[in-house]
Amino acid sequence: MLDKIISIWMSGGWVMIPLALLAVLIYSTGLQLLVTLRKGNMQLGHESQWLVWIQEPAQATGRVGEIIRYTQADVTAAKQVRNRFEEIRLDLITTVERRLAFLTTLVASAPLMGLLGTVIGMLGTFTAISMGGGAETAAMVAEGISEALITTQTGLFIALPGIFLTLVIRRRKHAVEAALARIESLSLTTLKLD
């Protein structure tokens, strides 16, 4: 079984090596982003606790507690609270957005890398066709077509799950942004600052 997989992989030509590296880069970056959004100080708790914590910042725990204490410490105006929430948004979200843009670019390049393999395979096919007939020519044509199809398939096989991965990451990022906006709104309403 492993021999068959390796022979299919090798029939894709040299383009399969950058495709493999691209796949590793896409999925390692995507998984790092998911872990960051899930565990890396981005878990913001439950909304039912936020109002209590805003009223009593000393009771607040976790990342939300840090955010609430920071945004309420020595503030006298609503503008100060808004500015601190903006700092928090920049700190938490900007890095994720930058890495997400990088991930999106990588995912978009996978089908293009597969297309490069397709073009290379078709060039081999046309070269074989131009040599004339015979069994050797037929083998070269089949090899070129195989290379063209395998690289295209591999590029798409890498990109399609990558697209879903970026959608999940975007959804989680938006959830964090919405939670921060809701905490900010609750803070401003509860503190009743000018």
C-alpha positions as CSV (number, residue, x, y, z in Angstrom):
1,M,0.0,0.0,0.0
2,L,2.8,2.4,1.0
3,D,4.7,1.5,-2.2
4,K,1.6,2.4,-4.3
5,I,1.2,5.8,-2.5
6,I,4.9,6.6,-3.1
7,S,4.7,5.6,-6.7
8,I,1.7,7.8,-7.3
9,W,3.3,10.6,-5.4
10,M,6.5,10.3,-7.5
11,S,4.6,10.3,-10.7
12,G,3.6,13.9,-10.0
13,G,7.1,15.1,-10.7
14,W,9.2,17.6,-8.8
15,V,6.2,19.9,-8.2
16,M,5.0,17.5,-5.6
17,I,7.8,18.5,-3.2
18,P,6.8,22.2,-3.0
19,L,3.1,21.0,-2.7
20,A,4.0,18.8,0.3
21,L,5.9,21.7,1.9
22,L,3.0,24.0,1.2
23,A,0.6,21.6,2.8
24,V,2.7,21.3,5.9
25,L,2.9,25.1,6.1
26,I,-0.8,25.6,5.6
27,Y,-2.0,23.1,8.2
28,S,0.7,24.0,10.8
29,T,-0.2,27.7,10.5
30,G,-3.9,26.9,10.6
31,L,-3.6,24.7,13.7
32,Q,-1.5,27.3,15.5
33,L,-4.2,29.9,14.8
34,L,-6.9,27.6,16.1
35,V,-4.9,26.8,19.2
36,T,-4.3,30.6,19.7
37,L,-8.0,31.4,19.4
38,R,-9.1,28.5,21.5
39,K,-6.6,28.4,24.4
40,G,-4.1,31.1,23.9
41,N,-5.7,33.7,26.2
42,M,-8.6,34.2,23.8
43,Q,-11.2,32.3,25.8
44,L,-13.4,35.0,27.1
45,G,-15.8,33.0,29.4
46,H,-19.5,33.3,29.5
47,E,-21.6,36.4,29.1
48,S,-23.6,35.6,32.2
49,Q,-20.5,36.2,34.4
50,W,-19.3,39.4,32.6
51,L,-21.9,41.8,34.2
52,V,-21.0,40.5,37.7
53,W,-17.3,40.8,37.0
54,I,-17.7,44.4,35.6
55,Q,-19.5,45.4,38.9
56,E,-16.9,43.5,41.0
57,P,-13.6,43.4,39.0
58,A,-11.7,41.7,41.9
59,Q,-13.9,38.6,41.4
60,A,-13.2,38.4,37.7
61,T,-10.9,35.5,36.6
62,G,-9.0,34.6,33.5
63,R,-8.5,36.7,30.4
64,V,-11.8,38.5,30.9
65,G,-10.7,39.4,34.4
66,E,-7.5,40.9,33.2
67,I,-9.4,42.9,30.5
68,I,-12.0,44.2,32.9
69,R,-9.4,45.2,35.5
70,Y,-7.3,46.9,32.9
71,T,-10.1,48.8,31.3
72,Q,-11.5,50.0,34.7
73,A,-8.3,50.9,36.5
74,D,-8.0,54.6,37.1
75,V,-10.5,55.7,34.4
76,T,-12.7,58.8,34.8
77,A,-14.2,59.0,31.3
78,A,-15.9,56.7,28.8
79,K,-13.3,57.7,26.2
80,Q,-10.6,56.2,28.3
81,V,-12.5,52.9,28.5
82,R,-13.0,52.9,24.8
83,N,-9.3,53.6,24.1
84,R,-8.3,50.7,26.4
85,F,-10.7,48.3,24.7
86,E,-9.2,49.5,21.3
87,E,-5.7,48.7,22.7
88,I,-6.9,45.2,23.7
89,R,-8.5,44.6,20.3
90,L,-5.3,45.6,18.5
91,D,-3.3,43.4,20.8
92,L,-5.5,40.3,20.5
93,I,-6.8,40.5,16.9
94,T,-4.1,42.2,14.8
95,T,-1.7,39.2,15.1
96,V,-4.5,36.8,14.3
97,E,-5.5,38.9,11.2
98,R,-1.9,39.0,10.0
99,R,-1.4,35.3,10.3
100,L,-4.9,34.7,8.8
101,A,-4.0,36.8,5.7
102,F,-0.8,34.7,5.4
103,L,-2.8,31.5,5.7
104,T,-5.3,32.6,3.1
105,T,-2.4,33.4,0.6
106,L,-0.9,30.0,1.2
107,V,-4.3,28.3,0.6
108,A,-4.8,30.3,-2.6
109,S,-1.4,29.3,-3.9
110,A,-2.0,25.5,-3.6
111,P,-4.2,25.2,-6.7
112,L,-1.8,27.5,-8.6
113,M,1.1,25.2,-7.6
114,G,-1.0,22.2,-8.9
115,L,-1.6,24.2,-12.1
116,L,2.1,24.6,-12.5
117,G,2.5,20.8,-12.3
118,T,-0.3,20.5,-14.9
119,V,1.5,22.8,-17.3
120,I,4.7,20.9,-16.8
121,G,3.0,17.5,-17.4
122,M,1.2,18.8,-20.5
123,L,4.5,20.1,-21.9
124,G,5.9,16.5,-21.4
125,T,2.8,15.2,-23.2
126,F,3.2,17.5,-26.1
127,T,6.9,16.7,-26.4
128,A,6.1,13.0,-26.5
129,I,3.4,13.5,-29.2
130,S,5.8,15.5,-31.3
131,M,8.2,12.5,-31.3
132,G,5.9,10.4,-33.4
133,G,4.2,7.1,-32.8
134,G,5.1,3.9,-31.0
135,A,4.9,2.3,-27.6
136,E,7.6,4.5,-26.2
137,T,5.7,7.6,-27.2
138,A,2.5,6.3,-25.7
139,A,4.3,5.7,-22.4
140,M,5.7,9.2,-22.4
141,V,2.2,10.7,-23.2
142,A,0.7,8.7,-20.3
143,E,3.4,9.8,-18.0
144,G,2.9,13.5,-18.9
145,I,-0.9,13.2,-18.5
146,S,-0.5,11.4,-15.1
147,E,1.9,14.1,-13.9
148,A,-0.6,16.8,-15.0
149,L,-3.6,15.2,-13.3
150,I,-1.9,14.2,-10.0
151,T,-0.5,17.7,-9.4
152,T,-3.8,19.3,-10.1
153,Q,-5.6,16.9,-7.8
154,T,-3.0,17.4,-5.1
155,G,-3.2,21.1,-5.3
156,L,-7.0,21.0,-4.9
157,F,-6.8,18.3,-2.2
158,I,-4.6,20.7,-0.2
159,A,-6.6,23.8,-0.8
160,L,-10.2,22.7,-0.2
161,P,-9.7,21.7,3.5
162,G,-7.5,24.8,3.9
163,I,-10.5,27.0,2.8
164,F,-12.7,25.4,5.4
165,L,-9.9,25.8,8.0
166,T,-9.7,29.6,7.2
167,L,-13.5,29.9,7.5
168,V,-13.4,28.3,11.0
169,I,-10.6,30.6,12.1
170,R,-12.5,33.6,10.8
171,R,-15.6,32.6,12.6
172,R,-13.7,32.2,15.9
173,K,-11.9,35.5,15.4
174,H,-15.3,37.2,14.8
175,A,-16.6,35.6,18.0
176,V,-13.7,37.0,20.0
177,E,-14.3,40.5,18.5
178,A,-18.0,40.3,19.3
179,A,-17.3,39.2,22.8
180,L,-14.9,42.1,23.3
181,A,-17.5,44.5,21.9
182,R,-20.2,43.1,24.3
183,I,-17.8,43.4,27.3
184,E,-17.0,47.0,26.3
185,S,-20.7,47.8,25.9
186,L,-21.6,46.3,29.3
187,S,-18.7,48.1,30.9
188,L,-19.7,51.5,29.5
189,T,-23.3,51.0,30.5
190,T,-22.5,49.7,34.0
191,L,-19.9,52.3,34.9
192,K,-22.0,55.2,33.6
193,L,-19.0,57.4,32.8
194,D,-19.2,60.6,30.8
